[in-house]
Amino acid sequence: MKAAAIGGLFQYGRPTPLAEAPMPDLLVVGSVAVSEAGARTGKGEGYGEIEYALLRELGRIDAETPIATTVHDLQVVPSLPMERFDVTVDLIVTPTRLIRVETFRQRPDRIYWDLLPAEKRQAIPPLQERAPGA
């Protein structure tokens, strides 16, 4: 149990370069709200989108990799705005429903460097390694 906590990560974990990470069969992303059309919003920092884009660039996932989220029924909303870097979900799991999203929306296949603030580039080591000119 201790290894599952953040402190255990640093005590028992070992860094694995993203390029060597296993290829997942499914991604599970956190969401603050999600629409039945698969649009989602997180906490607003963009970390889920950055992680997705890094994994795409490294070939660890592709456009067909299914993405799921778990939320409370109250977090399923009629619609949400979408940006070009947003990642949609295929499956929404609530305590009472399983929603399979039928609408397909193109997901980003790369990092949009022009939209990434310098402080975020500096704070995330894998971005430092991949930044243009690095």
Secondary structure as GFF3:
##gff-version 3
##sequence-region A 1 134
A	DSSP	three_ten_helix	2	4	.	.	.	ID=ss1
A	DSSP	alpha_helix	6	12	.	.	.	ID=ss2
A	DSSP	three_ten_helix	18	20	.	.	.	ID=ss3
A	DSSP	beta_strand	27	29	.	.	.	ID=ss4
A	DSSP	beta_strand	33	35	.	.	.	ID=ss5
A	DSSP	beta_strand	40	41	.	.	.	ID=ss6
A	DSSP	alpha_helix	47	57	.	.	.	ID=ss7
A	DSSP	beta_strand	67	70	.	.	.	ID=ss8
A	DSSP	three_ten_helix	73	75	.	.	.	ID=ss9
A	DSSP	beta_strand	76	77	.	.	.	ID=ss10
A	DSSP	beta_strand	91	93	.	.	.	ID=ss11
A	DSSP	beta_strand	98	100	.	.	.	ID=ss12
A	DSSP	three_ten_helix	113	115	.	.	.	ID=ss13
A	DSSP	alpha_helix	118	123	.	.	.	ID=ss14
A	DSSP	alpha_helix	125	130	.	.	.	ID=ss15
###
